[in-house]
Amino acid sequence: MANHKSAKKRIRANDSKRLANRYFAKTMRNALKDIRLTSDKTAAEGKLPKVTSLIDKLVKKGIIHRNKAANLKSGLAIKINKL
């Protein structure tokens, strides 16, 4: 267990950041699942800008890597174009 005051504070800060990161990552996964399960092309095209914006925000916050974001966005675009 931590003995220093700064170490205890760091533990608290890490816990709150971990919960926030989990929330944003889960939100992204739900949005991706929603758009992947959509069979209507116009509906999927309408959701695409919001999902790509969400992915870009997560990259900016450092929650996901930029290469992962690029792979997710290109995969979504390929899937939507195939509909």
PyMOL commands that set and color helices and strands:
alter all, ss='L'
color gray80, all
select helices_A, chain A and resi 5-36+41-61+66-82
alter helices_A, ss='H'
color red, helices_A
deselect
rebuild
show_as cartoon
